[in-house]
Amino acid sequence: MEDVLTELPPPSRFFLEDLNNFAPPAPPLPSPFILHSTPNSKTVIRPSLLIIAISTPSLHLLHHLSPKTLIGTLILPEIPSSGNSVNPSLKDKSCNLYAISHGSESIVLANFQYSVSSERTHSIAKTLIGQNIIPQRVVIFDSVQSRNFRGRISTDDTFVMKLETSRERKRVPLLKSLSYFPSGSVVEGLGAALLGCCQMMNIKATLCVSWPESGGLVTSVVKDLLLKDVLPNMEVSIEADDEDEGLRFGFKNHYLDSELYT
């Protein structure tokens, strides 16, 4: 006779994923939105150039770009604003929008200083490009992880490469000196979603990916690219202590699990 106390229980009729069918679905996250600095600001901004900083070097450099005027903040409801400073800081978890005067051009800068999960990248891209900002041209500064690069790379290597929308390729490219990101390598996350959004909207756009993710040498390379091709004759004023902070700056990780773009 079987001992019901010591015999192993029969296997469950349900797989683990089937058990989730009985749990109520998680409530949808609120949509991202832009909070303008002044109440009477235009609902839709139409700059000649939109610069989006995601990588550590570009965030550090564009934070010190002057002169620039704060015009708004892209709010991601699940990111708490507690702990942010009154004046914009590199340590804040925020995405501030700035207006930059550069000759006859109207330029908007977006600094992403928080991590974005895969399920939020496309909603953020649509909120920023198309709904609130309709730019003539877009430049995105992002980084690449070694696992997504075809072939071996080490921390001793330093490079900046690019991906472009089809419309950007048909015109005179803004960043003519950069090589194209090699076939077989992958770009993921917010940068890929933003470039894909520009492709669907037929906007001239370039995604610059740099390696390594931080460090003095790659910061210097990105700085030369930024001040030579994107914003010639602009000033980046960095104090000695700020420079050291920028080289150590690496508190965020944008490369969460995300959809891939090749």
C-alpha positions in Angstrom: 0.0 0.0 0.0 1.3 3.5 -1.0 2.4 5.9 1.7 0.5 9.1 0.9 2.8 11.1 3.2 6.1 10.2 1.7 5.2 9.6 -2.0 6.1 12.4 -4.4 3.1 14.5 -5.4 1.8 14.0 -9.0 3.0 16.6 -11.5 0.9 19.7 -11.9 -1.4 19.8 -14.9 -0.3 23.4 -15.6 3.0 24.7 -16.9 4.4 27.7 -14.9 3.5 30.2 -17.6 -0.1 28.8 -17.6 -0.5 29.8 -14.0 0.0 33.5 -14.9 -3.3 33.3 -16.9 -5.1 33.4 -13.6 -3.4 36.5 -12.4 -4.9 39.9 -13.3 -2.8 41.8 -15.9 -0.5 44.6 -14.6 -2.0 48.0 -15.1 -0.6 49.9 -18.1 2.1 52.5 -17.4 1.1 56.1 -18.0 2.4 57.6 -21.3 5.5 59.7 -21.3 4.9 63.5 -21.7 6.8 66.7 -22.0 6.5 69.4 -19.3 7.3 72.8 -20.7 9.2 75.3 -18.7 6.8 78.1 -19.6 3.0 77.6 -19.8 2.6 79.5 -23.1 5.2 77.4 -24.9 4.4 76.0 -28.3 2.9 72.5 -28.2 4.9 71.4 -31.2 8.5 72.5 -31.6 10.0 72.5 -35.1 13.8 72.8 -34.8 16.2 72.5 -37.7 18.3 70.0 -35.6 17.5 67.8 -32.6 20.5 66.4 -30.7 19.8 63.5 -28.4 22.4 62.5 -25.8 22.3 59.0 -24.4 25.9 57.9 -24.0 28.0 59.0 -21.1 30.5 61.1 -23.1 27.8 63.0 -24.9 25.8 63.6 -21.7 28.9 65.0 -20.0 29.9 67.2 -23.0 26.4 68.6 -23.8 25.7 69.3 -20.2 28.5 71.8 -20.2 27.6 73.3 -23.6 26.9 77.0 -23.4 24.8 79.0 -23.9 21.6 76.9 -23.7 18.1 77.6 -22.3 16.0 75.0 -20.5 12.7 74.7 -22.3 11.2 71.6 -20.8 11.5 68.1 -19.4 10.5 64.7 -20.8 8.7 63.0 -17.9 8.7 59.2 -17.6 6.1 58.6 -14.8 7.8 55.6 -13.4 11.1 57.5 -12.8 10.9 59.3 -9.5 12.0 62.9 -9.5 12.9 62.9 -5.8 16.5 63.6 -5.1 17.0 65.7 -8.3 18.6 69.1 -7.7 17.0 72.4 -8.4 19.6 73.3 -11.1 20.2 70.7 -13.8 22.9 68.2 -12.7 24.6 65.2 -14.3 23.5 63.2 -11.2 19.8 63.8 -11.8 17.5 61.1 -13.2 15.9 63.4 -15.8 15.6 64.2 -19.5 15.9 67.9 -19.8 15.2 69.7 -23.1 17.3 72.8 -24.0 17.2 75.3 -26.8 20.5 76.3 -28.4 21.2 79.4 -30.4 23.6 78.6 -33.2 23.7 81.1 -36.0 20.5 81.0 -38.0 19.7 77.4 -36.8 17.2 76.5 -34.2 18.5 73.5 -32.2 17.0 71.5 -29.4 19.0 69.2 -27.1 17.6 66.3 -25.2 19.8 64.8 -22.4 18.6 61.3 -21.3 20.0 60.8 -17.8 18.0 57.7 -16.8 17.8 54.1 -17.9 14.9 53.1 -20.3 13.5 49.6 -20.3 12.7 47.9 -23.6 9.0 48.2 -23.4 9.2 52.0 -23.0 11.7 52.8 -25.8 9.1 53.1 -28.6 6.6 55.2 -26.6 9.4 57.6 -25.6 10.6 57.8 -29.2 7.0 58.6 -30.4 6.5 61.2 -27.7 9.8 63.0 -28.4 9.8 62.8 -32.2 6.6 63.5 -34.1 4.2 64.4 -31.3 6.1 67.2 -29.5 9.2 67.8 -31.6 9.2 67.7 -35.4 12.8 68.2 -36.4 14.3 68.6 -39.9 17.3 66.5 -38.8 18.3 64.4 -35.8 21.7 63.3 -34.4 21.7 60.7 -31.6 24.8 59.9 -29.5 24.7 56.4 -28.0 27.2 53.7 -27.0 27.6 50.1 -28.0 28.3 47.1 -25.8 30.9 44.6 -26.7 28.5 41.7 -26.9 26.6 43.4 -29.7 29.7 44.1 -31.8 30.7 41.6 -34.5 34.2 40.6 -33.6 36.3 41.2 -30.6 36.9 44.6 -29.1 38.8 45.5 -25.9 38.8 48.5 -23.6 41.9 49.7 -25.4 40.0 50.2 -28.6 38.2 53.5 -29.2 35.9 54.3 -32.0 32.8 56.2 -33.1 30.7 54.8 -36.0 27.3 55.6 -37.4 24.0 54.4 -38.7 21.7 56.6 -40.9 18.2 56.7 -42.1 17.7 56.2 -45.8 16.8 59.9 -46.3 20.1 61.0 -44.6 22.1 58.7 -46.9 20.5 60.3 -50.0 21.5 63.8 -48.9 24.9 65.2 -48.0 25.5 63.4 -44.7 26.1 65.5 -41.6 28.9 63.3 -40.3 30.9 62.5 -43.5 34.0 61.5 -41.6 32.5 58.5 -39.7 32.6 54.9 -40.9 29.3 52.9 -41.0 28.6 50.5 -38.2 29.6 47.1 -39.5 27.0 44.6 -40.8 26.3 41.9 -38.3 26.7 44.1 -35.3 23.7 45.2 -33.3 22.4 48.4 -31.8 19.7 48.1 -29.2 17.7 50.2 -26.8 16.5 53.8 -26.9 19.0 54.9 -29.6 17.7 52.1 -32.0 14.1 53.1 -31.3 14.7 56.7 -32.0 16.5 56.0 -35.3 13.7 53.6 -36.3 11.1 56.3 -35.5 13.0 58.8 -37.7 13.1 56.2 -40.5 9.4 55.7 -40.4 8.8 59.4 -40.4 11.2 60.0 -43.3 13.4 62.3 -41.2 17.1 62.8 -41.9 18.8 61.1 -38.9 22.2 59.8 -37.8 22.9 57.5 -34.8 26.5 57.7 -33.6 27.7 54.8 -31.4 30.9 55.0 -29.5 33.1 52.6 -27.6 34.0 52.3 -24.8 31.0 53.5 -22.8 33.1 56.0 -20.8 36.6 57.3 -20.4 38.8 60.3 -21.3 39.8 59.1 -24.7 36.4 58.4 -26.1 35.1 61.6 -24.5 37.8 63.5 -26.4 36.9 61.8 -29.7 33.2 62.6 -29.3 34.0 66.2 -28.3 36.0 66.7 -31.5 33.2 65.2 -33.6 30.6 67.4 -31.9 32.4 70.7 -32.1 33.8 70.0 -35.6 30.7 68.7 -37.5 27.6 69.1 -35.5 28.1 72.4 -33.6 31.1 74.2 -35.0 32.3 77.3 -33.0 30.3 76.4 -30.0 31.9 76.4 -26.5 32.1 73.5 -24.0 33.3 75.0 -20.7 34.5 72.3 -18.3 36.3 73.0 -15.1 39.1 70.6 -13.9 36.9 69.0 -11.2 34.0 68.7 -13.7 36.3 66.9 -16.1 37.3 64.4 -13.5 33.6 63.9 -12.7 32.9 63.3 -16.3 35.5 60.7 -16.7 34.1 58.8 -13.7 30.5 59.4 -14.8 28.8 56.1 -15.3 25.9 55.7 -12.9 23.4 54.5 -15.5 22.9 51.5 -17.6 20.9 52.0 -20.8 21.4 48.5 -22.1 18.6 46.7 -20.4 16.9 43.9 -22.4 15.5 45.6 -25.4 14.4 45.0 -29.0 17.2 44.9 -31.5 17.9 47.0 -34.5 20.4 46.0 -37.1 
